[in-house]
Amino acid sequence: MEHIGNPAEILLVEDNPNDVELILHVFQWCNLSDRVHVAWNGAEALDYVFGTGPYRGRDIRTPPRVILLDLKLPKVDGIEVLRRLKEDEKTRTIPVVVLTSSREERDIVQSYDLGVNSYIVKPVQFDEFANVIRELGLYWRMINQPPVKEEK
């Protein structure tokens, strides 16, 4: 999990404890787990990213390198989280990967219309799911080049 003073590189927004456990286990296996923060609902995710609520005072100048976002979330659903992230100039460029069990065309179309970077349906098989998580973590942490923020 996130260490004090080290900002999360991966924000995992997931309310299913079994999926969280599996994802964190795979990240630990890939040496990625020390920079993951888990938000258990959409409201907590927004508070974390924008430095509000219980995260007031968090340095928001260092956003996550990627957000893994479930769509079916309590309090604020994933579509609304995505909408708020992409409509705000400060958070628009944070890559967001929807990682959900929803294969509904409406969810896929709406996610891409709002600017999601990738839409992945969670595989049912444990090995497939673990492999997808491993590749996701490595790609977004090691391979992808994040946008450079210009100082104003």
C-alpha positions as CSV (number, residue, x, y, z in Angstrom):
1,M,0.0,0.0,0.0
2,E,1.0,3.6,-0.3
3,H,3.8,4.8,1.9
4,I,3.6,8.2,3.7
5,G,5.4,10.7,1.5
6,N,5.3,8.6,-1.6
7,P,2.3,9.3,-3.8
8,A,0.4,6.4,-5.3
9,E,1.3,5.6,-8.8
10,I,-1.8,3.4,-9.2
11,L,-5.2,4.3,-7.8
12,L,-7.4,1.2,-7.7
13,V,-11.0,2.1,-7.4
14,E,-12.8,-1.2,-6.5
15,D,-15.5,-2.2,-4.0
16,N,-15.1,-6.0,-4.3
17,P,-12.7,-7.2,-1.6
18,N,-11.9,-10.4,-3.5
19,D,-10.9,-8.4,-6.6
20,V,-8.9,-6.0,-4.5
21,E,-7.1,-8.9,-2.8
22,L,-6.2,-10.5,-6.1
23,I,-5.1,-7.3,-7.8
24,L,-2.9,-6.4,-4.8
25,H,-1.5,-9.9,-4.7
26,V,-0.5,-9.7,-8.4
27,F,1.0,-6.2,-8.0
28,Q,3.0,-7.5,-5.0
29,W,4.3,-10.4,-7.1
30,C,5.4,-7.8,-9.8
31,N,6.9,-5.4,-7.1
32,L,4.2,-2.8,-7.8
33,S,2.2,-3.0,-4.6
34,D,4.1,-0.4,-2.6
35,R,2.7,2.5,-4.8
36,V,-1.0,1.4,-4.9
37,H,-3.8,3.2,-3.1
38,V,-7.2,1.6,-2.9
39,A,-10.4,3.6,-2.9
40,W,-13.4,1.5,-2.0
41,N,-16.1,3.7,-3.7
42,G,-16.4,6.5,-6.2
43,A,-16.6,9.3,-3.6
44,E,-13.4,8.2,-1.9
45,A,-11.6,8.1,-5.3
46,L,-12.7,11.7,-6.1
47,D,-11.6,12.8,-2.6
48,Y,-8.2,11.2,-3.1
49,V,-7.6,12.7,-6.6
50,F,-8.8,16.2,-5.7
51,G,-7.4,16.3,-2.2
52,T,-10.7,16.7,-0.4
53,G,-12.5,15.1,2.5
54,P,-10.2,12.7,4.4
55,Y,-7.5,13.4,1.8
56,R,-7.5,17.2,2.4
57,G,-3.9,18.3,2.3
58,R,-2.7,15.5,0.0
59,D,-0.3,17.0,-2.6
60,I,-2.5,16.8,-5.7
61,R,0.4,18.1,-7.9
62,T,1.5,14.4,-8.0
63,P,-1.5,12.5,-9.5
64,P,-1.6,8.8,-9.9
65,R,0.1,7.5,-13.1
66,V,-3.0,5.5,-13.8
67,I,-6.5,4.9,-12.3
68,L,-8.0,1.4,-12.5
69,L,-11.7,2.1,-12.2
70,D,-14.6,-0.2,-11.7
71,L,-17.9,1.1,-13.0
72,K,-20.3,-0.5,-10.5
73,L,-19.4,1.4,-7.3
74,P,-21.3,2.6,-4.2
75,K,-21.8,6.3,-3.4
76,V,-20.6,7.6,-6.8
77,D,-20.6,5.3,-9.8
78,G,-17.6,4.8,-12.1
79,I,-19.2,6.7,-15.0
80,E,-19.6,9.8,-12.8
81,V,-16.0,9.5,-11.4
82,L,-14.8,9.3,-15.0
83,R,-16.9,12.3,-16.0
84,R,-15.6,14.5,-13.2
85,L,-11.9,13.4,-13.8
86,K,-12.1,14.2,-17.5
87,E,-14.0,17.5,-17.2
88,D,-11.4,19.0,-14.9
89,E,-8.3,20.5,-16.5
90,K,-6.1,19.4,-13.6
91,T,-7.1,15.7,-13.9
92,R,-8.0,15.3,-17.5
93,T,-4.7,13.8,-18.6
94,I,-4.6,11.1,-15.8
95,P,-4.9,7.8,-17.7
96,V,-8.1,5.9,-16.7
97,V,-8.6,2.2,-17.3
98,V,-12.0,0.9,-16.7
99,L,-11.7,-2.6,-15.2
100,T,-15.2,-3.9,-14.8
101,S,-17.4,-7.0,-15.2
102,S,-19.8,-5.0,-17.4
103,R,-20.0,-5.9,-21.0
104,E,-23.0,-3.6,-21.6
105,E,-22.5,-1.6,-24.8
106,R,-24.0,1.5,-23.2
107,D,-21.2,1.4,-20.5
108,I,-18.5,0.9,-23.1
109,V,-19.7,3.7,-25.4
110,Q,-20.2,6.1,-22.5
111,S,-16.8,5.4,-21.1
112,Y,-15.0,6.1,-24.4
113,D,-17.2,9.2,-25.0
114,L,-16.0,10.5,-21.6
115,G,-12.4,9.9,-22.5
116,V,-11.4,6.6,-20.9
117,N,-8.0,5.3,-22.1
118,S,-8.9,1.6,-22.1
119,Y,-11.9,-0.5,-21.3
120,I,-11.2,-4.0,-20.0
121,V,-13.8,-6.6,-19.0
122,K,-12.6,-8.6,-16.0
123,P,-11.8,-12.2,-17.0
124,V,-13.7,-14.8,-15.0
125,Q,-10.8,-17.3,-14.8
126,F,-8.3,-16.6,-12.0
127,D,-5.1,-17.1,-14.2
128,E,-6.5,-14.8,-17.0
129,F,-7.5,-12.1,-14.5
130,A,-4.0,-12.3,-12.8
131,N,-2.3,-12.0,-16.2
132,V,-4.4,-9.0,-17.2
133,I,-3.6,-7.2,-13.9
134,R,0.1,-8.0,-14.2
135,E,0.3,-6.6,-17.8
136,L,-1.8,-3.6,-16.9
137,G,0.4,-2.7,-13.9
138,L,3.7,-3.1,-15.9
139,Y,2.4,-1.2,-18.9
140,W,1.2,1.9,-17.0
141,R,4.1,2.0,-14.6
142,M,7.0,1.0,-16.7
143,I,6.2,1.5,-20.4
144,N,3.6,4.3,-20.8
145,Q,5.0,7.9,-20.9
146,P,2.9,10.2,-18.9
147,P,2.1,13.7,-20.1
148,V,4.6,16.3,-19.0
149,K,3.0,19.1,-17.0
150,E,4.1,22.6,-18.0
151,E,4.8,24.9,-15.1
152,K,2.6,28.0,-15.2
